[in-house]
Amino acid sequence: MKRLMQLGAVILAFSLALPAFAMSLDEAKQKLESAKQQGAVGETPAGYLDVVKAGGEAREVAQAINSARRDEYTRIAEKHNIPVTQVETVAGKKAIEKTPPGQFVLIDGQWVKK
């Protein structure tokens, strides 16, 4: 029983510390442009970033930015009483349109360099 409680305490401590390992939004914003220029992340029609080629901190950057986007899309959807998916679709279209040449966007399931 004592062993089980110790194991539970270790698991609890680890799960509480896990968010500390996540990249902050400010850090992700600072690294986003570089990640896009290197072709590591790209814009999707769903309004979120995705990893084009794994490596470096691409996944962490995408996750931090996507979390903030998800929160903002939810806020907008609730404010206008529309589905979040509608906000995501509009945001995705705008993000793809604004993506500069040389960066990646997801078109029909394929990464395309603009």
C-alpha positions as CSV (number, residue, x, y, z in Angstrom):
1,M,0.0,0.0,0.0
2,K,2.8,2.4,0.9
3,R,4.5,1.6,-2.4
4,L,1.3,2.4,-4.3
5,M,1.0,5.7,-2.5
6,Q,4.6,6.6,-3.4
7,L,4.0,5.7,-7.0
8,G,0.9,7.9,-7.0
9,A,2.8,10.8,-5.5
10,V,5.5,10.5,-8.2
11,I,2.9,10.4,-11.0
12,L,1.0,13.4,-9.5
13,A,4.3,15.4,-9.2
14,F,5.2,14.6,-12.8
15,S,1.8,15.5,-14.2
16,L,1.9,18.8,-12.3
17,A,5.3,19.6,-13.7
18,L,4.5,18.6,-17.3
19,P,3.0,22.0,-18.2
20,A,6.2,23.7,-17.1
21,F,8.0,21.9,-20.0
22,A,5.5,23.3,-22.6
23,M,6.7,26.2,-24.7
24,S,5.2,29.6,-23.7
25,L,3.1,31.5,-26.2
26,D,5.6,34.4,-26.2
27,E,8.4,32.0,-27.0
28,A,6.4,30.3,-29.7
29,K,5.5,33.7,-31.3
30,Q,9.2,34.6,-31.4
31,K,10.0,31.4,-33.2
32,L,7.0,31.2,-35.5
33,E,8.3,33.2,-38.4
34,S,11.6,31.4,-38.4
35,A,9.8,28.0,-38.3
36,K,7.6,29.0,-41.3
37,Q,10.6,30.3,-43.3
38,Q,12.5,27.1,-42.7
39,G,9.5,25.1,-43.9
40,A,9.0,23.4,-40.6
41,V,5.4,24.5,-40.1
42,G,2.7,25.7,-42.4
43,E,-0.9,26.9,-42.4
44,T,-3.9,24.6,-42.9
45,P,-7.4,25.3,-44.2
46,A,-8.7,24.5,-40.6
47,G,-7.1,27.6,-39.3
48,Y,-4.2,26.0,-37.5
49,L,-0.6,25.3,-38.0
50,D,0.8,21.9,-38.6
51,V,4.2,20.4,-38.9
52,V,5.5,20.2,-42.5
53,K,8.9,18.6,-41.6
54,A,9.7,17.4,-38.1
55,G,12.7,18.7,-36.3
56,G,13.8,21.4,-33.9
57,E,10.8,22.9,-32.0
58,A,8.3,22.8,-34.9
59,R,5.8,20.7,-33.0
60,E,6.1,22.8,-29.8
61,V,5.7,26.0,-31.7
62,A,2.6,24.7,-33.6
63,Q,1.0,23.4,-30.4
64,A,1.5,26.7,-28.5
65,I,0.2,28.8,-31.3
66,N,-2.7,26.5,-32.0
67,S,-3.8,26.5,-28.4
68,A,-4.0,30.3,-28.5
69,R,-5.8,30.3,-31.8
70,R,-8.3,27.7,-30.5
71,D,-9.1,29.9,-27.5
72,E,-9.5,33.0,-29.8
73,Y,-11.7,31.1,-32.3
74,T,-13.9,29.9,-29.4
75,R,-14.2,33.4,-28.0
76,I,-15.2,34.8,-31.5
77,A,-17.7,31.9,-32.1
78,E,-19.4,32.5,-28.7
79,K,-19.5,36.2,-29.3
80,H,-21.3,35.8,-32.6
81,N,-23.2,32.7,-31.7
82,I,-21.8,30.6,-34.6
83,P,-20.0,27.3,-34.7
84,V,-16.3,27.3,-33.9
85,T,-15.7,25.3,-37.2
86,Q,-17.1,28.3,-39.1
87,V,-14.5,30.6,-37.5
88,E,-11.7,28.1,-38.1
89,T,-12.6,27.8,-41.8
90,V,-12.6,31.6,-42.3
91,A,-9.4,32.0,-40.3
92,G,-7.7,29.2,-42.3
93,K,-8.7,30.7,-45.6
94,K,-7.3,34.1,-44.5
95,A,-4.1,32.6,-43.2
96,I,-3.5,30.7,-46.4
97,E,-4.2,33.9,-48.5
98,K,-1.7,35.9,-46.3
99,T,1.0,33.3,-46.4
100,P,4.0,34.8,-48.2
101,P,5.8,33.1,-51.1
102,G,8.2,30.5,-50.1
103,Q,6.2,29.2,-47.1
104,F,4.0,26.1,-46.9
105,V,0.2,25.8,-47.0
106,L,-1.9,22.6,-46.9
107,I,-4.0,22.4,-50.1
108,D,-6.1,19.3,-50.7
109,G,-4.1,17.3,-48.2
110,Q,-0.7,18.1,-49.8
111,W,1.9,20.6,-48.5
112,V,2.5,23.2,-51.2
113,K,5.1,25.9,-51.2
114,K,3.6,29.2,-52.2
